[in-house]
């Protein structure tokens, strides 16, 4: 369940993007050795804690694509469908 959040300024400075349903992605990898990017509508490099936050629009057509890269190894890509998520509407 993705709760509806209002006035979330941590995601964007644009007022239109400060309310909605947000998906938090967390990777528990040693980020010193691995570069992980996650993409929905835009690509985001995970912060130093391994976290990226995305605003979910039309969950039925959105996917989350995660790419892990490590020097000397083949890249690993995983694609997750959001269609199974339940999203709460604005009250």
N, CA, C and O atoms as a GROMACS GRO file, in nm:
protein
  364
    1UNK      N    1   0.084  -0.117   0.000
    1UNK     CA    2   0.000   0.000   0.000
    1UNK      C    3   0.089   0.124   0.000
    1UNK      O    4   0.171   0.143   0.090
    2UNK      N    5   0.072   0.206  -0.102
    2UNK     CA    6   0.142   0.334  -0.105
    2UNK      C    7   0.046   0.440  -0.054
    2UNK      O    8  -0.052   0.473  -0.121
    3UNK      N    9   0.073   0.494   0.062
    3UNK     CA   10  -0.010   0.598   0.121
    3UNK      C   11   0.004   0.727   0.040
    3UNK      O   12   0.108   0.751  -0.021
    4UNK      N   13  -0.101   0.808   0.041
    4UNK     CA   14  -0.096   0.940  -0.023
    4UNK      C   15  -0.028   1.035   0.074
    4UNK      O   16  -0.064   1.041   0.192
    5UNK      N   17   0.071   1.110   0.027
    5UNK     CA   18   0.148   1.202   0.109
    5UNK      C   19   0.131   1.343   0.055
    5UNK      O   20   0.140   1.365  -0.066
    6UNK      N   21   0.107   1.438   0.144
    6UNK     CA   22   0.097   1.579   0.106
    6UNK      C   23   0.217   1.656   0.157
    6UNK      O   24   0.275   1.621   0.260
    7UNK      N   25   0.253   1.759   0.085
    7UNK     CA   26   0.358   1.853   0.129
    7UNK      C   27   0.492   1.786   0.158
    7UNK      O   28   0.557   1.820   0.257
    8UNK      N   29   0.532   1.691   0.073
    8UNK     CA   30   0.660   1.623   0.090
    8UNK      C   31   0.766   1.699   0.011
    8UNK      O   32   0.784   1.674  -0.109
    9UNK      N   33   0.834   1.789   0.075
    9UNK     CA   34   0.933   1.874   0.008
    9UNK      C   35   1.066   1.803  -0.013
    9UNK      O   36   1.152   1.854  -0.086
   10UNK      N   37   1.086   1.688   0.049
   10UNK     CA   38   1.211   1.613   0.033
   10UNK      C   39   1.226   1.552  -0.104
   10UNK      O   40   1.337   1.514  -0.143
   11UNK      N   41   1.116   1.541  -0.180
   11UNK     CA   42   1.123   1.481  -0.312
   11UNK      C   43   1.158   1.584  -0.419
   11UNK      O   44   1.239   1.557  -0.508
   12UNK      N   45   1.096   1.702  -0.411
   12UNK     CA   46   1.115   1.802  -0.516
   12UNK      C   47   1.085   1.941  -0.462
   12UNK      O   48   1.009   1.958  -0.367
   13UNK      N   49   1.147   2.040  -0.523
   13UNK     CA   50   1.116   2.179  -0.487
   13UNK      C   51   0.996   2.230  -0.566
   13UNK      O   52   0.946   2.339  -0.539
   14UNK      N   53   0.949   2.151  -0.664
   14UNK     CA   54   0.831   2.188  -0.744
   14UNK      C   55   0.705   2.153  -0.667
   14UNK      O   56   0.685   2.037  -0.631
   15UNK      N   57   0.620   2.252  -0.643
   15UNK     CA   58   0.497   2.232  -0.565
   15UNK      C   59   0.411   2.119  -0.622
   15UNK      O   60   0.354   2.042  -0.545
   16UNK      N   61   0.402   2.107  -0.752
   16UNK     CA   62   0.318   2.005  -0.816
   16UNK      C   63   0.368   1.863  -0.787
   16UNK      O   64   0.291   1.767  -0.801
   17UNK      N   65   0.494   1.847  -0.748
   17UNK     CA   66   0.551   1.715  -0.722
   17UNK      C   67   0.564   1.684  -0.573
   17UNK      O   68   0.627   1.585  -0.536
   18UNK      N   69   0.505   1.769  -0.487
   18UNK     CA   70   0.520   1.753  -0.343
   18UNK      C   71   0.404   1.678  -0.278
   18UNK      O   72   0.400   1.667  -0.156
   19UNK      N   73   0.312   1.628  -0.358
   19UNK     CA   74   0.202   1.547  -0.306
   19UNK      C   75   0.182   1.431  -0.401
   19UNK      O   76   0.198   1.445  -0.522
   20UNK      N   77   0.146   1.316  -0.346
   20UNK     CA   78   0.122   1.199  -0.429
   20UNK      C   79   0.162   1.072  -0.357
   20UNK      O   80   0.175   1.070  -0.234
   21UNK      N   81   0.180   0.967  -0.433
   21UNK     CA   82   0.221   0.838  -0.380
   21UNK      C   83   0.368   0.819  -0.415
   21UNK      O   84   0.407   0.835  -0.531
   22UNK      N   85   0.450   0.784  -0.316
   22UNK     CA   86   0.594   0.772  -0.335
   22UNK      C   87   0.639   0.629  -0.306
   22UNK      O   88   0.591   0.564  -0.213
   23UNK      N   89   0.731   0.583  -0.387
   23UNK     CA   90   0.790   0.451  -0.370
   23UNK      C   91   0.935   0.470  -0.327
   23UNK      O   92   1.012   0.540  -0.394
   24UNK      N   93   0.972   0.409  -0.217
   24UNK     CA   94   1.110   0.415  -0.168
   24UNK      C   95   1.178   0.284  -0.204
   24UNK      O   96   1.128   0.176  -0.172
   25UNK      N   97   1.292   0.294  -0.272
   25UNK     CA   98   1.371   0.177  -0.307
   25UNK      C   99   1.498   0.180  -0.224
   25UNK      O  100   1.566   0.283  -0.216
   26UNK      N  101   1.531   0.067  -0.161
   26UNK     CA  102   1.652   0.058  -0.081
   26UNK      C  103   1.730  -0.066  -0.123
   26UNK      O  104   1.676  -0.176  -0.128
   27UNK      N  105   1.857  -0.047  -0.152
   27UNK     CA  106   1.945  -0.158  -0.187
   27UNK      C  107   2.044  -0.177  -0.074
   27UNK      O  108   2.110  -0.082  -0.031
   28UNK      N  109   2.055  -0.298  -0.027
   28UNK     CA  110   2.151  -0.325   0.081
   28UNK      C  111   2.274  -0.392   0.022
   28UNK      O  112   2.298  -0.511   0.040
   29UNK      N  113   2.351  -0.312  -0.049
   29UNK     CA  114   2.475  -0.359  -0.110
   29UNK      C  115   2.589  -0.270  -0.060
   29UNK      O  116   2.566  -0.158  -0.014
   30UNK      N  117   2.710  -0.320  -0.070
   30UNK     CA  118   2.826  -0.239  -0.038
   30UNK      C  119   2.844  -0.140  -0.153
   30UNK      O  120   2.899  -0.175  -0.257
   31UNK      N  121   2.797  -0.019  -0.134
   31UNK     CA  122   2.796   0.080  -0.242
   31UNK      C  123   2.935   0.132  -0.277
   31UNK      O  124   2.951   0.209  -0.372
   32UNK      N  125   3.036   0.092  -0.200
   32UNK     CA  126   3.174   0.128  -0.237
   32UNK      C  127   3.220   0.049  -0.358
   32UNK      O  128   3.305   0.095  -0.434
   33UNK      N  129   3.165  -0.070  -0.375
   33UNK     CA  130   3.207  -0.160  -0.483
   33UNK      C  131   3.109  -0.163  -0.600
   33UNK      O  132   3.147  -0.202  -0.711
   34UNK      N  133   2.984  -0.124  -0.576
   34UNK     CA  134   2.878  -0.141  -0.675
   34UNK      C  135   2.811  -0.007  -0.700
   34UNK      O  136   2.786   0.070  -0.607
   35UNK      N  137   2.782   0.021  -0.828
   35UNK     CA  138   2.702   0.138  -0.863
   35UNK      C  139   2.562   0.089  -0.897
   35UNK      O  140   2.546   0.005  -0.986
   36UNK      N  141   2.462   0.141  -0.826
   36UNK     CA  142   2.324   0.100  -0.851
   36UNK      C  143   2.245   0.222  -0.894
   36UNK      O  144   2.246   0.325  -0.827
   37UNK      N  145   2.176   0.209  -1.006
   37UNK     CA  146   2.085   0.314  -1.049
   37UNK      C  147   1.945   0.254  -1.057
   37UNK      O  148   1.928   0.136  -1.085
   38UNK      N  149   1.848   0.337  -1.031
   38UNK     CA  150   1.708   0.295  -1.039
   38UNK      C  151   1.635   0.396  -1.125
   38UNK      O  152   1.662   0.516  -1.117
   39UNK      N  153   1.544   0.348  -1.208
   39UNK     CA  154   1.475   0.437  -1.301
   39UNK      C  155   1.326   0.407  -1.305
   39UNK      O  156   1.285   0.291  -1.318
   40UNK      N  157   1.246   0.513  -1.292
   40UNK     CA  158   1.104   0.506  -1.324
   40UNK      C  159   1.084   0.609  -1.434
   40UNK      O  160   1.111   0.580  -1.551
   41UNK      N  161   1.038   0.727  -1.400
   41UNK     CA  162   1.026   0.831  -1.502
   41UNK      C  163   1.158   0.904  -1.521
   41UNK      O  164   1.180   0.967  -1.625
   42UNK      N  165   1.245   0.897  -1.422
   42UNK     CA  166   1.380   0.954  -1.433
   42UNK      C  167   1.476   0.859  -1.366
   42UNK      O  168   1.437   0.779  -1.281
   43UNK      N  169   1.602   0.868  -1.402
   43UNK     CA  170   1.705   0.784  -1.343
   43UNK      C  171   1.757   0.849  -1.216
   43UNK      O  172   1.779   0.970  -1.212
   44UNK      N  173   1.777   0.769  -1.114
   44UNK     CA  174   1.828   0.818  -0.988
   44UNK      C  175   1.940   0.728  -0.940
   44UNK      O  176   1.925   0.606  -0.935
   45UNK      N  177   2.052   0.788  -0.904
   45UNK     CA  178   2.159   0.712  -0.839
   45UNK      C  179   2.125   0.708  -0.691
   45UNK      O  180   2.087   0.810  -0.633
   46UNK      N  181   2.140   0.594  -0.629
   46UNK     CA  182   2.105   0.581  -0.488
   46UNK      C  183   2.194   0.670  -0.403
   46UNK      O  184   2.310   0.692  -0.435
   47UNK      N  185   2.136   0.720  -0.294
   47UNK     CA  186   2.216   0.804  -0.204
   47UNK      C  187   2.314   0.716  -0.125
   47UNK      O  188   2.318   0.594  -0.146
   48UNK      N  189   2.390   0.775  -0.037
   48UNK     CA  190   2.494   0.701   0.035
   48UNK      C  191   2.437   0.592   0.126
   48UNK      O  192   2.511   0.503   0.168
   49UNK      N  193   2.308   0.598   0.157
   49UNK     CA  194   2.243   0.494   0.237
   49UNK      C  195   2.178   0.387   0.149
   49UNK      O  196   2.117   0.293   0.201
   50UNK      N  197   2.192   0.400   0.016
   50UNK     CA  198   2.134   0.302  -0.076
   50UNK      C  199   1.986   0.324  -0.101
   50UNK      O  200   1.913   0.228  -0.130
   51UNK      N  201   1.940   0.449  -0.091
   51UNK     CA  202   1.797   0.479  -0.103
   51UNK      C  203   1.770   0.574  -0.219
   51UNK      O  204   1.846   0.667  -0.244
   52UNK      N  205   1.660   0.548  -0.290
   52UNK     CA  206   1.608   0.639  -0.392
   52UNK      C  207   1.457   0.647  -0.374
   52UNK      O  208   1.393   0.547  -0.342
   53UNK      N  209   1.400   0.766  -0.394
   53UNK     CA  210   1.256   0.787  -0.380
   53UNK      C  211   1.200   0.826  -0.515
   53UNK      O  212   1.256   0.909  -0.585
   54UNK      N  213   1.086   0.764  -0.551
   54UNK     CA  214   1.018   0.792  -0.678
   54UNK      C  215   0.873   0.827  -0.652
   54UNK      O  216   0.810   0.772  -0.561
   55UNK      N  217   0.820   0.917  -0.732
   55UNK     CA  218   0.678   0.952  -0.726
   55UNK      C  219   0.606   0.865  -0.828
   55UNK      O  220   0.643   0.862  -0.945
   56UNK      N  221   0.504   0.794  -0.783
   56UNK     CA  222   0.431   0.700  -0.868
   56UNK      C  223   0.313   0.773  -0.933
   56UNK      O  224   0.231   0.835  -0.866
   57UNK      N  225   0.307   0.764  -1.066
   57UNK     CA  226   0.195   0.821  -1.141
   57UNK      C  227   0.096   0.710  -1.171
   57UNK      O  228   0.025   0.665  -1.081
   58UNK      N  229   0.090   0.667  -1.295
   58UNK     CA  230   0.002   0.557  -1.335
   58UNK      C  231   0.075   0.426  -1.309
   58UNK      O  232   0.156   0.381  -1.390
   59UNK      N  233   0.046   0.364  -1.194
   59UNK     CA  234   0.118   0.244  -1.153
   59UNK      C  235   0.102   0.128  -1.251
   59UNK      O  236   0.189   0.042  -1.260
   60UNK      N  237  -0.009   0.125  -1.325
   60UNK     CA  238  -0.033   0.014  -1.416
   60UNK      C  239   0.059   0.015  -1.537
   60UNK      O  240   0.081  -0.089  -1.600
   61UNK      N  241   0.113   0.132  -1.570
   61UNK     CA  242   0.203   0.139  -1.686
   61UNK      C  243   0.348   0.166  -1.645
   61UNK      O  244   0.435   0.173  -1.731
   62UNK      N  245   0.374   0.180  -1.515
   62UNK     CA  246   0.510   0.211  -1.470
   62UNK      C  247   0.584   0.085  -1.428
   62UNK      O  248   0.525  -0.013  -1.381
   63UNK      N  249   0.714   0.091  -1.447
   63UNK     CA  250   0.804  -0.012  -1.398
   63UNK      C  251   0.920   0.055  -1.326
   63UNK      O  252   0.951   0.171  -1.350
   64UNK      N  253   0.983  -0.020  -1.240
   64UNK     CA  254   1.105   0.024  -1.174
   64UNK      C  255   1.216  -0.063  -1.229
   64UNK      O  256   1.214  -0.185  -1.214
   65UNK      N  257   1.314   0.000  -1.292
   65UNK     CA  258   1.428  -0.072  -1.348
   65UNK      C  259   1.550  -0.043  -1.263
   65UNK      O  260   1.585   0.073  -1.240
   66UNK      N  261   1.615  -0.148  -1.215
   66UNK     CA  262   1.732  -0.134  -1.128
   66UNK      C  263   1.851  -0.199  -1.199
   66UNK      O  264   1.843  -0.313  -1.245
   67UNK      N  265   1.961  -0.124  -1.207
   67UNK     CA  266   2.082  -0.174  -1.273
   67UNK      C  267   2.197  -0.168  -1.172
   67UNK      O  268   2.223  -0.064  -1.112
   68UNK      N  269   2.264  -0.281  -1.154
   68UNK     CA  270   2.382  -0.288  -1.066
   68UNK      C  271   2.505  -0.311  -1.153
   68UNK      O  272   2.507  -0.399  -1.239
   69UNK      N  273   2.608  -0.229  -1.128
   69UNK     CA  274   2.732  -0.240  -1.205
   69UNK      C  275   2.850  -0.252  -1.109
   69UNK      O  276   2.858  -0.182  -1.008
   70UNK      N  277   2.940  -0.343  -1.143
   70UNK     CA  278   3.063  -0.359  -1.066
   70UNK      C  279   3.174  -0.388  -1.165
   70UNK      O  280   3.162  -0.473  -1.253
   71UNK      N  281   3.283  -0.315  -1.148
   71UNK     CA  282   3.396  -0.331  -1.239
   71UNK      C  283   3.441  -0.477  -1.243
   71UNK      O  284   3.460  -0.540  -1.140
   72UNK      N  285   3.459  -0.528  -1.364
   72UNK     CA  286   3.505  -0.664  -1.383
   72UNK      C  287   3.393  -0.767  -1.386
   72UNK      O  288   3.419  -0.886  -1.405
   73UNK      N  289   3.268  -0.722  -1.369
   73UNK     CA  290   3.153  -0.813  -1.370
   73UNK      C  291   3.051  -0.767  -1.472
   73UNK      O  292   3.050  -0.651  -1.512
   74UNK      N  293   2.965  -0.859  -1.513
   74UNK     CA  294   2.857  -0.827  -1.604
   74UNK      C  295   2.749  -0.748  -1.528
   74UNK      O  296   2.718  -0.780  -1.414
   75UNK      N  297   2.692  -0.645  -1.593
   75UNK     CA  298   2.584  -0.568  -1.530
   75UNK      C  299   2.464  -0.658  -1.504
   75UNK      O  300   2.436  -0.751  -1.580
   76UNK      N  301   2.393  -0.629  -1.398
   76UNK     CA  302   2.270  -0.701  -1.364
   76UNK      C  303   2.154  -0.601  -1.369
   76UNK      O  304   2.159  -0.496  -1.305
   77UNK      N  305   2.050  -0.636  -1.446
   77UNK     CA  306   1.932  -0.550  -1.458
   77UNK      C  307   1.809  -0.627  -1.415
   77UNK      O  308   1.788  -0.741  -1.456
   78UNK      N  309   1.728  -0.564  -1.331
   78UNK     CA  310   1.600  -0.621  -1.286
   78UNK      C  311   1.491  -0.518  -1.313
   78UNK      O  312   1.509  -0.399  -1.286
   79UNK      N  313   1.378  -0.566  -1.366
   79UNK     CA  314   1.264  -0.478  -1.394
   79UNK      C  315   1.146  -0.525  -1.309
   79UNK      O  316   1.109  -0.642  -1.312
   80UNK      N  317   1.088  -0.432  -1.234
   80UNK     CA  318   0.976  -0.462  -1.146
   80UNK      C  319   0.851  -0.387  -1.194
   80UNK      O  320   0.855  -0.266  -1.215
   81UNK      N  321   0.742  -0.459  -1.211
   81UNK     CA  322   0.614  -0.398  -1.247
   81UNK      C  323   0.549  -0.339  -1.121
   81UNK      O  324   0.558  -0.398  -1.014
   82UNK      N  325   0.486  -0.225  -1.135
   82UNK     CA  326   0.416  -0.163  -1.022
   82UNK      C  327   0.267  -0.193  -1.024
   82UNK      O  328   0.194  -0.146  -0.937
   83UNK      N  329   0.221  -0.269  -1.122
   83UNK     CA  330   0.077  -0.291  -1.141
   83UNK      C  331   0.011  -0.359  -1.020
   83UNK      O  332  -0.110  -0.344  -1.001
   84UNK      N  333   0.084  -0.433  -0.941
   84UNK     CA  334   0.026  -0.502  -0.826
   84UNK      C  335   0.017  -0.417  -0.701
   84UNK      O  336  -0.038  -0.462  -0.601
   85UNK      N  337   0.068  -0.296  -0.705
   85UNK     CA  338   0.063  -0.208  -0.587
   85UNK      C  339  -0.077  -0.150  -0.567
   85UNK      O  340  -0.151  -0.127  -0.662
   86UNK      N  341  -0.109  -0.128  -0.443
   86UNK     CA  342  -0.232  -0.056  -0.409
   86UNK      C  343  -0.192   0.086  -0.373
   86UNK      O  344  -0.103   0.106  -0.291
   87UNK      N  345  -0.258   0.185  -0.433
   87UNK     CA  346  -0.226   0.324  -0.401
   87UNK      C  347  -0.348   0.392  -0.338
   87UNK      O  348  -0.461   0.375  -0.384
   88UNK      N  349  -0.321   0.466  -0.234
   88UNK     CA  350  -0.425   0.541  -0.164
   88UNK      C  351  -0.452   0.671  -0.238
   88UNK      O  352  -0.358   0.738  -0.283
   89UNK      N  353  -0.577   0.708  -0.251
   89UNK     CA  354  -0.616   0.833  -0.317
   89UNK      C  355  -0.604   0.949  -0.218
   89UNK      O  356  -0.600   0.929  -0.097
   90UNK      N  357  -0.598   1.071  -0.273
   90UNK     CA  358  -0.599   1.190  -0.190
   90UNK      C  359  -0.734   1.198  -0.121
   90UNK      O  360  -0.837   1.166  -0.181
   91UNK      N  361  -0.734   1.239   0.003
   91UNK     CA  362  -0.860   1.248   0.080
   91UNK      C  363  -0.940   1.370   0.042
   91UNK      O  364  -1.048   1.392   0.096
   0.00000   0.00000   0.00000
